[in-house]
């Protein structure tokens, strides 16, 4: 009889351990994607950095998008051929590791990037233009 009780208690212990592992592994969270396509749907939107460049207002905006915080570039007072560019620094050296841009006449804001990176926005005249201290916001 004692042998049966030991086997039963071992079985109960193994079953409880398996159930605990199952609970821990099925509740896994997924990371938010680095880019968010349309920050127009974000909430709690604020302006983090702003610059006036040749009569245009250039901004880094941020907000909650799909449960994560993203930042993006926006331009106001633009001409038809202007571009808005967002530069992304993922390593902390204030050098662009990634970027996004749009012809402002078609869309005056960029895609959003996770705000755990440093971001800056700028006005450029071509897709190959880059942000500098004279055409961009400060890094945020």
C-alpha positions in Angstrom: 0.0 0.0 0.0 2.8 2.4 0.8 4.3 1.7 -2.6 1.1 2.7 -4.3 0.9 6.0 -2.3 4.4 6.9 -3.3 3.8 6.2 -6.9 0.6 8.3 -6.8 2.3 11.2 -5.1 5.1 11.1 -7.7 2.5 11.1 -10.4 0.8 14.1 -8.9 4.1 16.0 -8.5 5.0 15.3 -12.2 1.6 16.4 -13.4 1.7 19.6 -11.4 5.2 20.4 -12.8 4.0 19.8 -16.3 1.0 22.0 -15.8 3.2 24.8 -14.5 5.5 24.6 -17.5 2.6 24.6 -19.8 1.2 27.8 -18.2 4.6 29.5 -18.4 5.3 28.7 -22.0 1.8 29.5 -23.5 1.8 33.1 -22.2 4.7 34.2 -24.3 4.6 37.9 -25.4 5.7 39.0 -28.9 7.8 42.0 -29.4 6.4 45.0 -31.3 7.8 45.4 -34.8 10.4 48.1 -35.2 8.4 50.1 -37.9 4.7 51.1 -37.6 3.3 51.9 -41.0 0.7 54.6 -40.3 1.1 56.6 -37.1 -2.1 58.5 -37.9 -3.9 55.8 -35.9 -1.7 56.4 -32.8 -3.1 57.8 -29.6 -1.7 60.2 -26.9 0.3 62.0 -29.6 2.8 64.6 -28.6 5.6 66.6 -30.2 9.1 65.6 -28.9 11.3 67.9 -31.0 10.6 70.8 -33.4 12.7 72.9 -35.8 11.9 75.6 -38.3 13.8 75.1 -41.5 13.5 77.6 -44.4 9.9 78.4 -43.3 8.9 74.8 -42.8 8.1 73.2 -39.5 9.8 69.9 -38.9 8.7 67.7 -36.0 9.5 64.4 -34.2 6.1 63.2 -32.9 5.4 60.3 -30.7 2.4 58.3 -29.4 1.0 54.9 -28.6 0.6 52.7 -31.6 -0.7 49.1 -31.3 0.3 49.0 -27.6 3.9 50.3 -28.0 5.4 53.8 -28.2 6.6 55.0 -31.6 8.1 58.2 -32.9 7.9 59.6 -36.5 8.7 62.7 -38.5 6.2 65.3 -39.8 6.5 68.4 -41.9 4.2 71.4 -42.1 4.3 74.4 -44.4 6.0 72.3 -47.1 6.3 72.9 -50.9 5.1 70.3 -53.4 8.6 68.8 -54.0 9.8 68.7 -50.4 10.5 65.4 -48.5 10.1 64.6 -44.9 12.8 62.2 -43.6 13.2 60.3 -40.3 16.6 59.1 -39.2 16.9 56.3 -36.7 19.9 55.8 -34.4 19.7 52.3 -32.8 23.3 52.2 -31.4 23.4 55.6 -29.5 26.2 57.2 -31.6 23.8 59.7 -33.2 24.5 58.3 -36.7 21.6 57.2 -38.8 21.3 53.3 -38.8 18.0 53.4 -40.6 15.7 55.9 -42.2 12.3 56.5 -43.8 11.1 59.3 -46.1 8.1 60.5 -48.0 7.3 63.1 -50.6 5.5 65.6 -48.4 2.9 66.4 -51.0 1.8 62.8 -50.9 2.2 62.1 -47.2 3.6 64.7 -44.8 4.7 62.2 -42.2 7.0 59.1 -42.0 6.4 55.7 -40.7 6.8 55.4 -36.9 9.8 53.7 -35.3 10.0 52.3 -31.8 10.9 55.2 -29.5 13.6 53.1 -27.7 15.8 54.3 -30.6 17.0 57.9 -31.0 15.1 59.7 -33.7 15.4 63.0 -35.7 13.3 64.4 -38.5 14.4 66.7 -41.3 13.3 68.5 -44.5 15.2 67.4 -47.6 14.8 68.1 -51.3 15.4 64.6 -52.6 15.1 61.0 -51.3 18.9 60.8 -51.1 19.1 63.9 -48.9 20.3 63.4 -45.3 19.6 65.2 -42.0 22.2 67.7 -40.8 22.3 70.2 -37.9 20.9 72.9 -40.3 17.8 71.1 -41.6 16.7 68.8 -38.8 15.3 68.6 -35.3 17.6 67.6 -32.4 17.9 63.9 -31.8 15.2 62.7 -29.5 
